[in-house]
Amino acid sequence: MTRIVFIARLAVYALTFVAIVGPHVLSLRYGRGRLAGRLPMLLHRVFLWLFSVRVTQSGTPPKAGEPALVLSNHVSWLDIVVLGSLRPLSFVAKSEIAGWPVIGTFARLQRTVFIDRARRGATATVNSMIGERLAAGELVVLFAEGTTGDGLRLLPFRSSLVGAAREALTDGTGGLARIRLQPLALAYTGRAGLPLTRIERPEVAWYGDMELAPHLDLFARRGPIDLHVVWGAPIAFEPGTDRKAATATAEASVRQSLRDAIAGRPTAVQGTRSVEAAERRTGREGADVSAPGIAAI
């Protein structure tokens, strides 16, 4: 992609943002209804289309209105755009991101829950906030490794914020009978139609002390990115569930899904367009999408 083409596409994306930010802010302020969830999805999908990020899915995501805490691996800033394009949801992120130029604004518009890791008692406060959202039937994404990785290896999942699921089960918050813990694997599998090699991983993954500007330059200049999203088997979290054991189960699920996707082992793949078709057939968002079929965003 030439610099002129990149700038032109970025301008289209900026115009899309300007067009929807007003209605989105109003929807957040006066009700947080269907529009508040759909507008970020539209913005993210425009980005993926403009910059040739091709996404496929497999597995069965939560149904509409089913509270779920998604436990995912974390590879790049692009994870936010990809997951945000699939369905209405919010994220949990470190408090420093709130002050980042541009990115902080996007995070707040996505209703991100920020956690100050340096403050004693922050985890309990954040767990309470997440618990309220889960009790309201929302989807909350937690990057359980606590940082980004290279997309090949999975770091140990942290169980502290999984306590938010228990908050949603308490009478003071929601009194739900159970919460769905949803393992999710993000596998970056290809670039420009070819399998992604180990050498090319730093061009896609953003981790460690990598500078953002050079990374974005590589993203702009190289070919399309292929990414596979795997929704693992859900884990029922009930009042008596062991938090650490449930987290370990989710970690094992994501690790296996990541290995299979990167190795190219066959899975029943479902693309976003097929998901939308399933939603129209059932008349509700979040239908079972386990039927085979491939489509790209």
N, C-alpha and C positions, 0 to 999 in steps of 0.2 A: 504494500500500500504506500503510495507516494505521500509526501507531506501535505500537498494540496488536497488530495482526496481525504486524508485524515482530518484536516481542518474543516473541510466541507461537511463531513459526517458529524464531527463534533458540534458544528454550528446547528445542524438539524436536531441533534440531541438537546442542545441548549434551548432551542425554540420550543421543543416539546415540553421541556421542564417549565419554561415560562408560561406555557399555555395551561398546564395542569396544576401548578403550585397554588394558585389562588383558590380554586375549588377544593383542592385537597386540604389546605389550611382551614377553610371554612367547615369542611366536613369533620375535621378533627375537633374543632371548637364546638360544634353544634350537633354532636350526636354520634360520631364515629360509626356510621352505618356502612352499608354495602359500598358506597362510593369511596370511603376512606381506605378500604382494603383493595379496591380494584385499581385506583389511580396509580399507586406505586407499581403494581404489576404491569400496567401499560407502559410506564416509563422504563422499567427494566427490560421489557420485551423489545422496545424500540432500540435500546442499546445493543442487545444481543443481535438483533437483525442488522443494525448498521455496521457492527464490527465483526460479523460472521462468526459468532460463537454458537456452535450447534449442540443442542442439548437433547439427550434422550433419557427416558426413565424406565425403571422396572420396579415391580413390587406393588404394594397397596398402601397408599398414603391414608392418613386419617380422613374420615368423612367430615362434611361441613358441620360445625357446631360440636364436634367431638374434641374435648380438651386433650391436648397432647404436648408433651415436652420433648422436642426433637433433640437428640444427642448426635452431633455430627462431627466428622473430622474437619480440619480447616487447612486450606492450601494457599489461598490467595484472596485479595480484595474482591476478585471476581466471584467468589462464592456467594457474596451478598447479593449481587445482581442476579445470579443464576437462581438461587433459592427464592428471592423476592419475585421472580417472574412466574413462579409455578402456582402460587396461591397466596391469599392474604395471611401475613404472619408478622412477627416482630422478633428482634434479636436481643441477646444479652452481650454487652461489650464493656471493656474497661473504660473508666471515666475519662481518661486522657483523650479518647477519640472525640468526645463532645467538643473539645476546643480546637480540633484540627480544621483548617480552612476547607471549605466545600464539603469534605467528607463528613464533618461534624453536623453540618446542616442536613445532609441527606440522612444521616443516622437518626436525627431527631424527628424528621418527617416520617421515618419508618417506625416511629414510636419505640425506639431502642431503649432498653433498660440498662442504665449505666451503673457499674459497680466500682467503687473506690477501694482498691485492694489494700491500700495503705491504712485505711481507717478501720479501727477495731469495731466489730459489730456490723460491718457493711454487709456481710453475707446474710445475716438474719434479716436485715432490712430489704435487701434485694429479693430474698426468698419470699418474703411477704408480698411484695409487689408482683412477682411472677405468679405466685399462688392465686392472687386475685384475678389475674388475666386468665389463668387456666380454669378457674371456677366459672368465668364468664364464657367458656367455650372457645377460647382462642388457641392459636398455634404459636408456641414460643420456641425459638431455635437457640440452643446452647452449643457453642463450639467447645466440647468437653475437654479437649486437650489443653485449653488455656492459651494456646499460641498457634501459629501456623507451622506447617511442616513442608517437606519436599514433595508430598503427594504419593510417595512410595511406602514410607514407614509411618506407622501410627504410634503416637506418643500415648502414655497412660492417661486414661480419662480421670478427671477429677470429680469426686462424688459430692463435694460440698454444696454446690448449687442444685443438685438433684433433690436436695431437701425441699425445694420449692414445691415439688409434687405433693409432699406431705402437708404443706401449708394449705393446699387446695382441698385437702380431705378434712380439715378441721371445721368444726361448726362455726367458728368465728369468721372464716373466710368463705367457704363454699359448701362444706359438708358433703362433698361428692363421695360416692362409694368407691371409686377408683379413678386413676389417671392413666392415660396411655403414655408410656415411655416409647418413643419412636426412634430406633437406630436409623441412621442415614449415612450413606457413604458417597463422597464426592470423588469421582475417579476421572482425572484428566487423561484421556486415552490417545489422542491424536492431534496432529497439526498438518494443515494443508492436505488432508486426505491420507496421510501416512501415520503409522504408529509413532507415538511420542517416545523418543529415546532418552536415556538417562542424561546425556549431555544437554538435551534441550529442556530438561526439567526447570532449570533456573529462569528460562524465558517465560514460563507459565506460572510456576510457584513463586510466591513472595514470602520469604522467611528469613530468620536470622537478622543480620545487620545490613541486608540488601537495601540500597537506596531506591526510593520509589520512582524518581524521574527516569533513570536509565531503564528500569524495569518497564515503565509505561512506553518508553521509546521502542523497546523490543516488541511489546504487545502490538504497537501500531504498525511496525514494519513487516512483521512476519505474517504467515498465512493463517487461515481460519483455525479455530480451536474446537476440538471435539471433546465433549464432557458427558459422562454418564452418571446419572443420579440413581442410586439404589436405595429404595425404602425397604428396610429390613423388617423381619417379623416383629410386631409390637409386643411390648412387655407390660403386663398389667401391674400397676403399682397401687397397692391397697394399704390400709392403715398398718398392717402387720408386716409389710414387705421390708426386707433389709436393704437399706439405701445403697450400701457399698456392693452388695451382691448383685443388685439390679444394674448398677453402673458397670460392673465387670461383665455382665451378660451382654449389655449393649455394646461395650468395647469389643468383645469377641465377635459379635455380629458384624460390626463395621469393618473390623480387620479382615474377616473372611470375604465380605462383599467387595472390599477394595482389592484384595488379591485376585479374586475371580474376574473383576472388571478389567483390571490392568493386563491380566494374562489372556484376555479375550475369550474366556470360557462362555459358552452360550447361555443367555438368559432370556426370559420373556420380556421384551423391551416395549415400553409404551412411551410415545412422544407426547408433547404438550397438546398438539392438535387432537390427537386421539383421546386424550383426557377430556378435552372440552366436548368432544362428540359424545363421550360417555355421560358427561354431566347433562347434556341436552336430552339424552335418551331417558335418564332417570328423573330429570327435572330438579336436580339439586347438585350443588357443588360437592366435590370430594367423593365421587362415585368410585366403586371398585374398579381399578384399572389394571387388573392382573391379566386380562386377555392380551394375547400377543398382537404386535403391530409396531411399526417404527415410523416416527415422524420427527422432524427437526423444527426448532424454532426459527 
